[in-house]
Amino acid sequence: MNHLLKMLDLSKEEIVDILNLADQLKYENKNGIQHHLLKGKTLGMIFQKSSTRTRVSFETGMYQLGGQALFLSNRDLQIGRGEPVQDTARVLSRYIDGIMIRTFEQKEVEDLAEYGSIPVINGLTDFCHPCQVLADLMTIREFKGRFDGLKMCYIGDGNNMANSLIVGCLKVGMEVSVACPEDYRPAREVLEFAKKYGEKFFITDSPLKAAENADVLFTDVWTSMGEEAETEKRKAAFKGYQINDEIMAAAKPDAMVQHCLPAHRGEEITAEVFEAHADEIFEEAENRLHAQKAVMVKVMGGEKE
């Protein structure tokens, strides 16, 4: 595994391998066992989209692994003033040991990997969010103990989260149902991938149908970063696409709820459902740290013997 660019690139075995290492690192972290597997290494963190969880978890993760992280915003890099991505990639490759980038275009991530000579980790693009979904899968397995026989339901915008959840959950053996308005479906590339799984994948415009017998319910904000001009239009389009008591009643009695955060209570999820499942949601947020540490170890060459 040289990079983490999108979930579509990973095999089931690679996903499980990352999750197993994440579990081990989490156990060691909780028990005060140091694991300086990336001692002396530096991760450059390029942020063209701001973030709470991504910055803090990657920076803390590199520290716990014995390395250091450099925060690089548009104001810090010539890429913000028009330097081609391929030139930035070739320069950074001579200074640091890995790049994490959080940006808009998936092509920018792919170009960094193509032109650079160091590992690249996708911290989020408009197309996908692989780091978040690895943390999600880690949390599902932590609470449910398995993937086989489980049903994941996603309700809301067919955005980067939906794209990565569909791919990740199908790859590890889960059944997947998605409820999105017709004009806000997941990416065509992802829907083509999902077709291969036949009856294991179901998409509808009915949240209630999608939620039937679900073991895990996911949602995300109706308006993602960069789409603020569409806020009112999206509020109208997504009316009814909310995880609430009615949706929870359609799912299994022990269904868990996940949200990548930040959450807009009263829009995509009610405050009552959010608070009832807050332990699961904030464990999911914590697991960003552990899953990303596992990814950094895998791609930056810090494997234990």
N, C-alpha and C positions, 0 to 999 in steps of 0.2 A: 504494500500500500504506500504509494508515493505522495498522494494528495488526498484531500477530501473536498471535492468540487460539487457533488450532488449525490443524492441517495441512489439515483439510477446507476451510478458507477459501482456500487458496492454489491457484493454477493451476500447471501444469507450468512455464510460462514464468516465473512469479514465483519458483518454487523454483530454477530454473536461474540466474536473474538474481542471486539471493542467493548461490548457490554460486560463481558467477563472480567476484563482488565479494569474497567470502571468500578465494578463491584469490589474488586480487590483493593484498589486505591482508596475507595470510600471507607472500607473497613480499616485500612491502615491509618487513614487520616483521623478517623474517630477514636482510634486507640493510641494516638500519639507516635505512630511509627513513621519515621522519616523515609521518604523515597526520592532522593535527589537524582532522578534518572536522567535529567537534562542539565546537569551541573555544567556551568560555563557556556551554556547556549543562550542565544538571544532570539526572541520572537518579535518581529515588527508587526504592529497592529494598525492597519489602515482603516480609518473610519470616515466614510463619506456619508454614512447615516449614523446618527448618535444612538447610544444605547446605555441602559443601566446594567442589565445582566451580562451582556456580552463583554463589555469592557472589564467590569469588576471580576467576573469569573475567569477570563483568560489571564488577566494580570496576576490575580491571586494564584491561579493554577501554575503559572510559570514560576512564581516565587516558591511554591510548595515543592515543585520539581527541581529546585536548585538553580534555575536559570533566571533570566530577566526579560521583561517585556517593555517595548518602546511604544508609547502611544503616538500615532502619527495621524493628524487630522489633515484636511485639505489645506489648512493654513500652514502646515509644517512641510508639505511636500510640493515639489514642482508639478506633480500630476494635477494639482488644483489650479495650476496656471497654464495648463495645456501641454505639458510634457507627455509624449506618447507612453501608454502603459508598457509597451515592450522595452522602452529605455529605462523606465523606473524599475522594471523587473530585473534587468541585467545589472543595474547599479546595486540594488539592494542585495542581490545574490552574492555580491563580493564583500558585504559587510556583516550580514546576519545569517541565521540558520533556518529561519522559517518565516512565512508571512501569513497572518490572518487578515482577511479583508471583509468589510461589511459595506456593501455598496448597492447600487441600483441594477446595473446590467450584468447578467450572467456572463456575457462575453468578456467583460473586464477580468473576471476571476479566471476564466479559461485562458485568456491571453497571458496573464501573469504566470500561470503554470507552464504555458508553452514556451515563453521567451526567457523565463528565469531558470535557474539551476538549483533551486531550493524548494522544499515542500510548501504548498499553498493550501490553506484551510479556508473554506467558505463560511464566514460568520453570518451571512445573510445576503441574499439578492432578491430582486422582485420575483424571480422564478422559484427559488427554493430556500430552505432553512435546515440543512442537514444536521447541524449541531443541536438544534432544539429537538429535532425528532429522535436523535440518539438518546437524549436525556429523557424524552417521553417514553421511549421503549424501555429504557432502564427502569423508569418509575412503574410502568405497567407490570413488568416482570417482578419487581420488588413487592408490589401489592397483591398481584394475582398468582405469582409463582410459575407462570407459563405463558406461552403465546398460542399454542395449538388449541383450537376449540373456542377461542375468544372472538367476540365481535366488537370492532371499533366503529363508532358512529361520529362523523364530523358534520356539524351544522353551521352554515354561514358562507362566507366569501370563498370562492374557489381560488385562493391566493397561494403564496409561497408555502404557507403552512399546510394547506390542503394538498398541494402537489407532493410535498415530502412525506406527509403522513400516509397518503395512499400508497406510495411506493414502499416506504419502510414497513408498514403494517402487513401489506401483502407479501413482501419478501420473507418476513419471519413466520408466515403461516396463519395470520389472522384473517378473518372475514371483515370486509370493509363496506360500510354504507355511507353515502354522502348526500346531504340535502343542501342544494344551492339554487338560487333563482336561475332561470334559463340564461340570462345575460351575464352571469357571473360564475361560469363553470370553470373547473380546473383546466390547466394547459392541455392542448390537444395531444402533445407528446406523452403526457401522463395518462390521459384517457386511453390512448392506443396501447400503452403498456398494460393498463389494468384489464383491458379486454382479454388478454391472454389467460386471465385467472377465472374466466367464465362466471359461474354463479357465486363465486367468492366476492365479487364486486358488484355493487348496486348503487345507482345514482338516481335521484328523484328531486322533485321540487317540494316534497312534503316532509317537513321535519319529523312529524309523528310517525310516518312510515319508516323513515330511516332509523329512528330511535328504537323501534320494536326489538325487544330482547337484547339490547346492547349491553356489553360488559363495561365498556369505556366510552364516555362521551367527551368530545372535544369541540371547542369553538374558538373563535378569534375575533378581534375587533372588526366592525363593519367597514371602517375606513383606515387603511394602512398608511404608513408614513409615505408622503409624496402624493397622496390622493386627497388632501384636505379640501381642495376646491370642489370635490364631489360629495362632500359630507351630507348635505340635505337630500340630494338625489339618492344616495345610498341608504339613508335612513328610511326612505319610502320603499326602496327595493327590498330591504331586508326586514321589514316589519313582519313579525311572526317567526323569524329565524332566531329564536332565543331558547336557551336552555333554562327551563322553568319547571314548576311542579308537574305540569301536564306532561312534559317531555320525560321527566324522571319517572313518572308513573308508567310510561310505555316501555322504559328500559327494565333491565333485571333489578330486583330489589337491592342487590348489593353492588350496583353499578358505581363505578368511580368517575369523577369528573376531572378533566385536565384543561388548563388554559395557559398559553405561553406567556401571558402578561405583556403589557399592562391591560387590565380588564376595565371595561366601561360598564359598571353595574347598572342595570336597568335597560341596557341595549342588548348585547349578545348573550348576557347571562343575568339572572336576577341576583340581587344582593343575598337573598335567603339561600339559594342554591350554592352560590359562591362560598358563603361562610360555612355552610354545612360540609363542604368538601375542601375547606381551606388547608387542612393538613396535607391532603394529596397534592394540591396545587403548589404549595410552597416546598414540598419535598421535590416535586418536579423542577421547581426553580433552582433548588440546591443542586440537583443532579446535573445541571448544566456544568457546574464546576468539575465534577468527577468524570462525566462523559468526555468533556473537552480535554481534560488531562490525559485520558486514555488515547484520544485521537492524537494529541501532540506527541506522546510517547511513541505511538505507532509510526507516525510519519517522520519524526525528527530523530529517530534512531536511538531511543533510550530503553529498548526492551531489556527486561530482566533475563538472566540466563535460565 
